[in-house]
Amino acid sequence: MIEEEFGVPIPGEILPEERWARTAIKRLPPPGPLDWAGIFGRVAPVVLELGCGNGRFTLQSALARPEFDHFASDILPVVIRYATRRANQRGLHNVRFAVKDAQTLMGAYVGASSIAEVHLYHPQPYHDHRQAHLRLVTPRFLADVHRALAPGGLFVIQTDNPDYWAYMTRLVPVFFDFAEHPKPWPDAPEGRSRREILARSRGLKIFRGQGTRRDDLSTAGAIRRAESLPPPTFRSRGPWCDLDAWESRDNGPPTRR
Ligand SMILES: C[S@@+](CC[C@H](N)C(=O)[O-])C[C@H]1O[C@@H](n2cnc3c(N)ncnc32)[C@H](O)[C@@H]1O
């Protein structure tokens, strides 16, 4: 059976039950660097997806790159349930999903230089500026991503919100050798994530970019730089906000855990 969302197939296929995997981490250990080899039962480069929603990117990447392990999290239990079920049914032993706030995950659970790639697709822009403190991309968050990445590690980020993108493109190059990537990613011409597919179906422009960790910046230097950079207090108005309102009615209000 081929599953689809908005007319685009969900990567992979449902395997017979005896080949299913167990990809849910129901409860993380107390704060401290996660033991990736213990979690996955092998030593392999780790790809982290933050705010993964229903996990489309992680499913596709894990299927295409079995030699990488994938850890993805979101604060909403319902989307992690969808993601986990699909990864289980596809027998993806190189995937784990957990319900966790991305700031806490990066700040308290991910060890220094332990990650090969960090992916962040369409972080919630919280277009009401009174909720600006909930925005994930802050100077400190970027310093935490810099710390988590191994030398040469990759950070990928995208949004359909031009105001958030203006903020991101001002800050991200401080920490990463960053380049914009205007065209769809070649591995997913119709969109890497649910939100990308949905936004494109509404005619919204997608802003994408990626960069490797700046190795001329130490962890302490990155934290010092972060302290001098502005918080994400931008105001945002436009058709992309209507889509956010529609989506949050779909998913319910976010809560941190
Ligand atoms: C616009 S959706 C994008 C989902 C997915 N990345 C995509 O592109 O389809 C934003 C997602 O971020 C999650 N989220 C919001 N704040 C978060 C946080 N602090 N930590 C982790 N996930 C968060 C939401 O629950 C939601 O699933």
The ligand as an SDF file (V2000), in Angstrom:
LIG
                    3D

 27 29  0  0  0  0  0  0  0  0999 V2000
    5.2120   24.2540   11.1030 C   0  0  0  0  0  0  0  0  0  0  0  0
    5.4520   22.6940   11.8650 S   0  0  0  0  0  0  0  0  0  0  0  0
    6.7080   21.9510   10.8440 C   0  0  0  0  0  0  0  0  0  0  0  0
    6.7960   20.4580   11.0290 C   0  0  0  0  0  0  0  0  0  0  0  0
    7.7890   19.7790   10.0910 C   0  0  0  0  0  0  0  0  0  0  0  0
    9.1540   20.1460   10.3890 N   0  0  0  0  0  0  0  0  0  0  0  0
    7.4680   20.1340    8.6620 C   0  0  0  0  0  0  0  0  0  0  0  0
    8.2270   20.8970    8.0430 O   0  0  0  0  0  0  0  0  0  0  0  0
    6.4440   19.6210    8.1860 O   0  0  0  0  0  0  0  0  0  0  0  0
    6.4000   23.1300   13.3120 C   0  0  0  0  0  0  0  0  0  0  0  0
    6.6280   21.9390   14.2320 C   0  0  0  0  0  0  0  0  0  0  0  0
    7.5000   22.3360   15.2810 O   0  0  0  0  0  0  0  0  0  0  0  0
    7.0290   21.7900   16.4890 C   0  0  0  0  0  0  0  0  0  0  0  0
    7.5830   22.6240   17.5510 N   0  0  0  0  0  0  0  0  0  0  0  0
    7.2130   23.8760   17.9140 C   0  0  0  0  0  0  0  0  0  0  0  0
    8.0120   24.3230   18.8920 N   0  0  0  0  0  0  0  0  0  0  0  0
    8.9010   23.3220   19.1590 C   0  0  0  0  0  0  0  0  0  0  0  0
    9.9660   23.1600   20.0770 C   0  0  0  0  0  0  0  0  0  0  0  0
   10.2900   24.1300   20.9260 N   0  0  0  0  0  0  0  0  0  0  0  0
   10.6500   21.9960   20.0760 N   0  0  0  0  0  0  0  0  0  0  0  0
   10.3210   20.9990   19.2330 C   0  0  0  0  0  0  0  0  0  0  0  0
    9.3200   21.0900   18.3330 N   0  0  0  0  0  0  0  0  0  0  0  0
    8.6300   22.2340   18.2990 C   0  0  0  0  0  0  0  0  0  0  0  0
    5.5230   21.8030   16.3590 C   0  0  0  0  0  0  0  0  0  0  0  0
    4.9000   20.8930   17.2430 O   0  0  0  0  0  0  0  0  0  0  0  0
    5.3530   21.4300   14.8880 C   0  0  0  0  0  0  0  0  0  0  0  0
    5.2810   20.0300   14.7090 O   0  0  0  0  0  0  0  0  0  0  0  0
  1  2  1  0
  2  3  1  0
  2 10  1  0
  3  4  1  0
  4  5  1  0
  5  6  1  0
  5  7  1  0
  7  8  2  0
  7  9  1  0
 10 11  1  0
 11 12  1  0
 11 26  1  0
 12 13  1  0
 13 14  1  0
 13 24  1  0
 14 15  1  0
 14 23  1  0
 15 16  2  0
 16 17  1  0
 17 18  1  0
 17 23  2  0
 18 19  1  0
 18 20  2  0
 20 21  1  0
 21 22  2  0
 22 23  1  0
 24 25  1  0
 24 26  1  0
 26 27  1  0
M  CHG  2   2   1   9  -1
M  END
$$$$
